[in-house]
Amino acid sequence: MTASNGTVAIDGGSDLGMAREGAPTAAPAPSYVNWYTVWMTSLVAVMSQVDRGILALFVQPMKRDLHLTDTQISILLGFAFTFFYVVGGPPLSRMADGGVRKSVIAGCLAVWSLATTFCGIAQNFWSFFIARAVIGGTESGCGPASLSMIADAVPKDKLPRAYALYNSGFVGGSALSLVIGGVLIGLLADVKPISLGSFGVIYNWQIVFMIIGLPGLLIAALVMLTVKEPPRKGGRRPGGYPLKEVVGFVVSQRRLHLPLLVGLLAMNFQLYGLAAWMPAFYERTYGWGPAVSGPLLGMVGLVSAMAGLFLGARLAEMLGKRHDDANMRVVFIAQALGIPFGILAPLMPDPWLALACGAVGGLVAAMGGPAYNAVLNISTPNEMRSQINAMYFIIMNAIAGSLGPTLVALATDYIAHSEADLRYVMVGFRVLLGPIGVLLLWRAIAPYGRVYRERIAENS
């Protein structure tokens, strides 16, 4: 539906879980079926983060065995993944908005799992670049389609809880990439390089990519065979919205989207830029190699982020009983509280204190994840959700995901001039970008409250 000013109007009921008046409605699926959908999309999110994040654990071995520089490593961590994430995101999200979302999710998972396995035989910078490009291009289709499915699978008042579960897949996958990678490289420590003759050599750390890549094929089959595609609530555009109308809708809601998007971009510069170099930070500053730092960072990150996600969901549900803008308030509170701990962690005199500060900071920052997903999907028409989620995913990954790790590397190489000073580069990122992001998120609170009240009025 298009408003008189040329922008897209919200379809009645699409964001509040109500069917439009007079439209035929399918019999609702049992609750356990809908929550199974949430669980399975969470499992796919786990695999996306494991396959994406495992590379960060092997920065030092890759530099040594493949003779790469910090800048080349940063390109593999960032640009090689995110550029093709941008390329793949729009067509895959458009496909999800206009078709069967679970098929998009399963197909993408199968392809990126094979690409992860290929990293186990890559022999140089360019072969790794190709593998990371395939992983990035196909991962771009899963997040938007999953978020759209969840919004149709559970009631509006349960969305923060459902998105907490979904986001637990992301943080769990990030943690597991460190834990599994660290454990496996420890078990494979005595494995000698395997010569493939003229083709090259497979090192012990490359075997880890093979081990973690193949299970994704089984999970992709489970998604196709066992997940029920939920009916779209209140949808009026079975073929989805074209990109022009999606852009028009975002422009019409710019008082919400502009500060939200730029604020989240500032926060994600820190997230992507610093997380990519965290194992290297512990090795360069405290002497902890990946076999030590990987499992510890993974377990601490898993526990703190999981606790933060569900605490944030509970806080959003509690505030939602009294405030229309509750979800946006939680996003703001979480990011503001996390800044001091992010600044202090790299300056700690020993690794255990750094871990402790990072754990507290990770807990409070994670509280905003479920509320952010609820903000975006509640305020968006049904058959537009995948594309708008993709827009946010793409901007975060394309700009913050690619430039963040590279800027940290460049600052370390050309400003700090010392690998040992990586810790001060990390502090600088927090000090410069943290307050900017929080201020912009604060400015998005009132516009979100107005949009939420408009949605209520349209369905009253």
Phi, psi and omega in degrees: 000135182244132180285168184294336180275005177092354178266165183277129176271155179290133174288131180302126176087347186293331183257350183247009175077024179246142175279145179292150186298133176084352181276143177293140180239140177282154177297132182296142178286153175303151184303320184294331178293316180294320180287334172297322175301316179297316181298318183289321176294329175294321179295321175298320177298322176303311183295324180297320182283324177298311183292328180282317192272345185298333183298325183298335182287340187247030179301309183293314177299323179294317178301317184289310189278329181255001176058053181256157176265169176301322181293319176297318177299318181296327177293319177293321178290326187247278191302314183302325178280310193282328178300315181281340169298319178295318181295317184279334187301307184300309181293324180289322178289324175297320177298319180292320180294330184256001185217213183268112187292324183293331178292321177297315182298311183295317181296317179296317180300317181297318183291314183289334176294320176295322179293323176297317178299323180297331177302336180290345178239002179296141188245352183201182183302315187287326177291323174294323179301315180298315180298316179294327178295317179294317178300313181296315182298323182272329177296336182296339182275341189278313184301306180301316180295321180295315180297322178294317178299317182297320180299332177270342185274332185233157179294158182304317184288349177258001183299316178303321179293317180295319179288334172297317178296317179296314179295333176298334174294320178294309182290325177296320178294320177298317179293317181294329178299324178283316181294306182297316180298317180295317179295315182295318181292331174293317179292330183264011186302326183269001180284123181283155176306137182261115181281132177249027179068228182291343181290323180141210185225141171253122180269163184300324180291337178287332178298331178300319179299320179295319183293320184273344183281318188293326179301338179299331179294321178293317180295323177299319178295321178297320178299313181296322188270334190241342182273133178268125177292117182286144176294148182282126182281118175070013182292141180235000182232081184306330179273359181082169180268140173290161185302323181301318180288327176297314179297319178298322178295315180298318179297320180295335179251032187294335178297332174272309191288326183296305179293326179295313184294313182289322177297316178293327177297316178298320180291323182284337171302318179290315183300304183289317184297318185273324180298324181297333184253006184297313176301320178295324177300314181292327179286317183285326185269320187242354179082013177276118175283175183298329179293335177266308186289326183303300180299321181293312177299320181296312183291316178297315179296321180297309183296313183292317182290320178299315178299318180296319180300312184282331171295319178295320177297317179295318179297319179296319179294321179292311180294331180296340177286343184236340187229131176293331183262024188303316184299317181289327176300318182294320177302313180297311183301315183298314182290323180295317182290336183280340187300308184302321182290326177293328178285319185286325189306310182292344183267358183295146184286343177219161187294332181291320176292324176297317176299318182296313178298318179296325180294314180294316178298319178295322180298308184289324179294323181293340181300336182277346186300305180299320180295321178299314179298321177295318177306310187292319186275330176293327185268012187234139175301153189303300186282016176243351189297315182299319183290321179287321173300319179296321178301314179293315178303313184295313182296318179297317182282318185292318183268299183289318184293325181270315184282329182304301179299324181291320178296322176298316180296315181295319178296323178291317182288319193246349176250306179286327179062022181202132176300326183293340182267014176306325182300322182285329173296319180295319177297318180300319177302314181296314184295320183283316190264333184302305181297325179298313180298318182294318179299316180293321178296323177299321181290344179273350186296307183296315177300322178296319178301319178295316179298318180298315180294326176297320179295321178296315182295322181294337183251008180277000000 
